[in-house]
């Protein structure tokens, strides 16, 4: 095959047709050996010409949802220095990130049981963990009172919330993560928002599975503008010879530790005669609660599941390190803790409003109009995400060390996710010393914990905590409203003065 095919959404095709002067039939048949379309760029109202190299019409796939427009996606950067086409195992991309993660995770000696568990987690965490972030951005944005002009520093994770925050118009977001896969994913999402032709293309890339055209869209629209390290990551090849970016042609959300963990949970449930997907037939909360009580809850009384849950390594797939496992258990058996978290996910929110439940039970995002999507994927928010993408900087760094390079009183909002559950007292004090130094008047800090109570009193110095007000009532309300359901507590601190 001399070329490949790009299948745009209807609006994209209409724009292409108007600018090219081609009819729909001409676009389908492509009788000329070389054609030229005029595609709009996101930064200019003027169209930009793209020359399309010859393609054999007989090799084109049949159209599946709209007209097929032939394009050539051969990588014109393949022979340029600095762009990898095979897996690069050099120390700068394979070893250095692991040093960052080891520093954050290791708290015990290598020959102790706890130390061995920490090292196994660090090894697992060095790859992609979160294809989807598992914290509710709507709760985040309300708790932060996020708005125009705010300067935000957040842990990046899977990037969903970073892009969702752009819907509130902050002046700048610094997204920080130790994991190079998360850094590459955030940069891919941001660049794709700026470069893909239309919102439907963006939704197809990050919100749908099995489309078969996203890797081609990456080559054509995104890769030429992506930074070197991120291109090297996405264009590296797996043991089958497939580029990493090709996972978006299949189902990205079934990858990473979290995706594999959810898939494994489905497999274990089916082994016991339960298909979690059947909850999606529930028409209301009552039906959801009946399904949970009759089908899901009994699974956690099974001996195999209780034994597996008691093993700390079994929760590595949820991104839960050994130190956080103990906080999550809180003196209970882990199976009893997990059944309560699944109950909240299944029973406390209508399926129409909870895309976390869709990913957990249906293993996909809903279609537009079927149920709520993450804010950054909602059609109404796309222009805010596209226009704001340039105000986000993604850094592979330790959060505390990153703040140490910030001027005093230069940050308005901080998002720590659940990272403090990993930390010892020295690390917590160093973090909050930098937060307090860099916080502007009225700054807000939000974070989650595996256990219900805030973990700061008695661990962070009284002098530091005296400069912050803990909003206990609001924190309890936000905990109850967090649709992700996995955490015991959501916490809000506001800078005094």
N, C-alpha and C positions, 0 to 999 in steps of 0.2 A: 504494500500500500504506500503510495507516494505522499499521502497527507493524512489528515485526521478531520474530525467533524466537531464543530461547536454548535450546541443547540441552545440558543438564547430563549429567554422568555418572550411572550408576545409583544410587550412594550419595547424590548430591545430590538426585536425584528422590525417593528414598525419604524423605529428610528433609523435602523440600517437601511431599510428600503427607501425611505424618503430621501436620505442623503446620497444613496447610490444610484437612484433612478431606476432600480430594478423592480420588476413586478414580482409577486409571490411565486409565480410559475418559473420565472427565470432563476430566482433564488433556489428553487428546488432542483431544477434541471442542471444549472451551471454549465451551459454548453460551451462557454469560451474557455480556452486553455488557461488564461490568466485573468483574474478579476480584481477589482479594487473597490473596497468598501470604505466609507468614511465613518469612523467611530468617534463619538464625543469623548474627550478626556475629562476627568473629574476636576481639573484645574483651569479649564479654558472653555468658553462657550463656542469656540471655533472647532470644527471637526478636524481630526488628524487622519491622514491617509495611512492605511495598512495594506501593503501589497501581499497578495495571496498567491503562493506558488502553485504550479499545476497539481491537480489532483484527479485521479481517475473516478469519474462519476459512478462507475460500476462498483467501486470499492466502498461507496458511502453506505452507512447503515440506513435502514428504513426509518423515516421520521416517527418518533414515539410521542412527542408532545409539542408540536409546532414544526415549522419548516427547518430543514437542515441547511446550514450555510457552510460551504467547505472552507476550511482554513488550514494553513500549514503550521504545525506546532513544533517543528523540529527545533531543538534548543540551539539558538545562535550563539550562546555563551559557552557551549560545551568545550571549546578549545581555548577559552580565555584563561589566563593564569588566575588562580585564586578561587575558581569554582570547581567544587569536587563533583565527580561523577561516580565514584565508588566510595565505599565506606572508608572514612579517614580515622585511623586509630591513633593519631598523634597525641602526645601528652597534653597539649593545650586544650583539646576538647574532650578527652576521655578521663584524664587524671585530675586536672585542676578542679573541675566541678565537684568531684568526689571529695577532695580535701575540704571544700566549703561545707559539704553535707556532714562529713565526719566530725568537723569541729562543732557543728550544731547538735549532733545526736549523741556522740560518745560521752558518757558520764561515768562509766565503770571500766575496770581493767579487762583486757581481752580474754583472760582465762577464767573469768567468772561467768555464771549462767546469764546474768543481766548483761554483761559486756558482750557475750556472744550474740545475744538477741539483738542488741543495739547494732552490732556490725552486720548482721543479716538484714536488718531494716535499712541501714545506710546503703547496702548493695542494691536492695530493691528500689530504693528511692532515687537512685542515680539515673534511672530512666524516666519515661513519662508516667506520672502518677494520676493526674487529674485531667482527663479530656474535657470534663465539665466541672466547674467549681461547685461545691456543694454548700454554699451559703446564700441566703436569700437577699438579692440586691435591693428589692423594694424595702425591706426592713432596714437594710444598711442606709439607704438614701434618706429615709425618714428619720432615723436615729441621728444621722449626721446633720440633718437640716441642710443637706447639700444644695448649693446654689451657685449662681454666677460669681466668678471671681475667686472661688475657694481654691487653695493650693493643697493638694492631697498627696499623701504618701501611703501606699498600700502594698501588701504582699500580692504578687501577681497571680499565682496559682494558674488555673486554666484560662484566665483572661476574660471570662464571661462578665464578671462584675466590673472589671476595669472599663470595658466598653459600655456597659450599662450606665456607669456613672456619668458618661459623657452626655447622656440625655438630660442632665441637670445643669450643664454649662459651666463646669469648673474651669478655672484659668489654666491649671496645669495638674497633671497626674504623673507622679513618679511611681512606677510599678517595679517592685524589687522581688527577686526570687533567687534562691541558691541553685535551683534545678535548671540546667541548660535546655532541657526539653520544654519546660514551661516558658522560658524566655523566648525560645524559637516560636512557640505556639502563639504567644501574645503578639510578637512582631508580625507573624503571618496574618493574624486576624486584623490587625491595624492596617497593614499595607493592603490587604484584600478589600477592606472597607473603602480605601482611597482609590483603588485601581479597577475593581470589577465594574462592568458597565452599568449595572442596575441592581436594585435591592433584591429582585428575584434571583439573580445570580449569586448574591451573597448568601441568601437564605438556602439556596440549593447547596452551596459549598459547606456551610456550617450547621444547617438545620435538617438536612435530609440524608437518607442513606441510599446507596445503590444507584446513583445517578450515572456513573461511568464517564463523566466529562470534566470533573473538577481538576484532575491533574493537568488536563489540557489547558483549562482556564488559568491555572497557576503558571504554566510555562509562558502563555501568551501575555497575560496581563500583570501578574504579580512578581514573578521571579526577576525580571530585569530591574526592579526597583527595590528588591529585598537586600538587606545587609548580607555581607559575606558569610558570617558565622551561621546565620539562619538558613541561607541557601545550602550551605554545606550540610547542615543537619537534615533538611527536608529532602535533599537530593542524594543522600547516602542510601545504600542498598542493603536489604536484608539478606538472609541466607538463601532466599529463593531468587535473588537478583532483582527484586522489585524495589523501586524507590519508596522512601517513606511517604512522600506526598501522595502516592497512589492509594493510601488508606482512605483518603477522602472520596475515592471512587467506590469504596465498599461501605463501611460503617465505622467512622472514626470513634464513635462513643462506645464501641465494644472493645476498644484498645486501652492501653494504659493499665495500671494496677487496679484502678477503680472499675473500669469497664470489665476487666477480666473477673474481678471479684463478684460483681453483680451477675455476670453470666454464670459463674460457678454456683452462686446461690440459687439461680433459676434451675440449674441442672440438679442440684440436691433436692429442691422442692419437687421437681418432676419425678425424681427417683422414689419419692414418697407419695406419688399420686396426686400432686397439687400443681396446677399451672398458674403462677401468679398473674399472668396476662388476663385471666378471666375476670379479674376485678374491674377491668376497663368496661365491662358491660353494665356495671352499676349505674343507675340513673340518678341516685341521690345519696346523701350521706348515710341514710339508714341502710341502704343496700350495701354500701361500702363496709359498714360496721358489721353487718351480718357475714359478709365474705371473710372479713378478718377473723371474726370469732370462730367461724366454722372451718375455715381452710388454713389460714396463715398461723394463727396463734398455736394450734396444736403441734405445728412443726417444731416449735422451740421446746417441746417436752420430749422430743425424740432423743434417744441416748447418743446417737452419732453426732447430732447437731450440738448437743450440750457439751460433748467431749471436744468437738472442734472449736467451739466458742471459748473454751477454757484455755486454749493454746494461744499465746500472744501472737505468734506468727500468722495465725489465721486471719487477723485483722490488719495485717500489713497492707492488704489490698484496699482498705479504706483510708490508707495514709495515716494510720494510728501507730505511732512508735511505742516502744515498751513503756516509757515513762507516762504516756497519755493513757495507755491501757489501764494502769492501776487507778488513775483518776476517774476514768470512765466507769470502772467497776464499782468504786465507792463502797466496798464491803459486800456487794451483792454478787451473785453469780453472773457471768457475762451474758449467758443466755437470757436471764431475766431482764437485764438492762436492754439487750437488743430487742426483745419482744415489745417492750414499752416504746422504743424509738420507732419500730415498724408500725405499732398501733397509731402513733401520732401521725405518721406519714399517710397511713391508709384511711384514717377515720376522722381527722380533725379539720380537713380542708376538702372542699368539693374538687373532684378530678378536673373539672373545667377550669379551675384557677391555679392548679398546681403542676407545673411542668416537671418538678422533681419527681413526683409520683409517676408521671409518664415515662421518664427515663428508668426509674426503678422497676416498674411493673410492666409497662408496654415495651420497654427497651428502645424507645424512640421519642422524638419531640412530636407534638401534635402538628397537624397541618394548619395553615393560617385559617382562622375562623372556627377550627375544631375545638381549641382550648387555648389558654394563655401560653405565650412563648416567653423566653428570656427577653428582657426589655431591649437588648441590642439587636435582636432578631425581629422584633415587631416592625412591620412596614412603616408605621407612623413615626418611628424613631430613627429611620435610616439616615436621613439627611443630617440630623444632629450628630450621629456617630461618624458619618463620613467627614463632615466639616471639622469635627473635634479631634479626629485621629492624630493630627499633627501636634496636638498639645499633650500627647502622652509620650513619655520616655521610659523605656524598659531597661532595667539594669540587672545584671547578674552579680549580686552582692549580698552580704550580710546586712540585715535591716539596721542594726545598731551602728555598724561601721558606716553605712550609707548616711545615716543621720549626722554622724560626726563631721561630715564634710559640708553640712548645711549651715547657713548663717543663723544666728539667734532670731527667735520670733518670726520665722519664715514659713511655717506650715500651719494650716488651719484645720486639717482633718487627717486622722491616722486610722488605718484599717489593719489590724494585726491578725485577723482570722483566728485560728486556734494555736498559733505558734508558741504562746507562752506556756502551754501545757508541756512543751518540750524542755523548758528552761529550768536551770537551777537558780538559787537565790542570787548568786553573783551576776549571772546573765540578766536576770530580771532587773536588778538595780542599775546595771549599766544601760539597759534599754530605756528605762524610765528617766534616768538622768538626762539622756539625750532627747527624749520626747519633751521633757520639761524645759530644757534649754531652747529647743527649736520651736516650741509652741507659741503661737500668737495668742493674744488675749481672746478668751472665749473659745479656744480650740477644743475640738471634740475627739475622743479616742473611743473606738468601738472594737470589741473582740468577743470571741466565743470560748467557752470552756467545756470540756467533756462532762465535768460535774456541774451541779447547779450553782454553787456559790462562786463569787469572785475570788480569785486566788491571790490577790495582792496584799490584803491586810496581814501584817505579821511577817511578810517576806520582803516587801519593798520598804525602804526607810521612811519613818514617820515624817521627816522633813520634806521628802519628795511628795508623799501622799497628801500632806497638808495643803499643797498648792492645787489639789484637784478635788472636785466634788463628784461623789458616786451617786448617780441617779437611779436609786434602787427601784422605785415604783415603775419608772419608764423601762428599766432593764427587764423587769418581770413581764411587763406587757409585750415587749419585743420578743422575749423568749417564747411566749405563747403563740405569737403570730408568725414565727419563722417557719416557713413551709418546708424547709429542707429537713427538719425534724430530727436530725442526728445528734444535735448538741444538747447538753444539759442546761447551759446558761448562755444568755446574750448580755453583754455588759456595756454600759455607757458611762464614760467619765468626761467631765467638762472642766476646763481650766478656770480657776477662780480669777477674779479681777479683770 
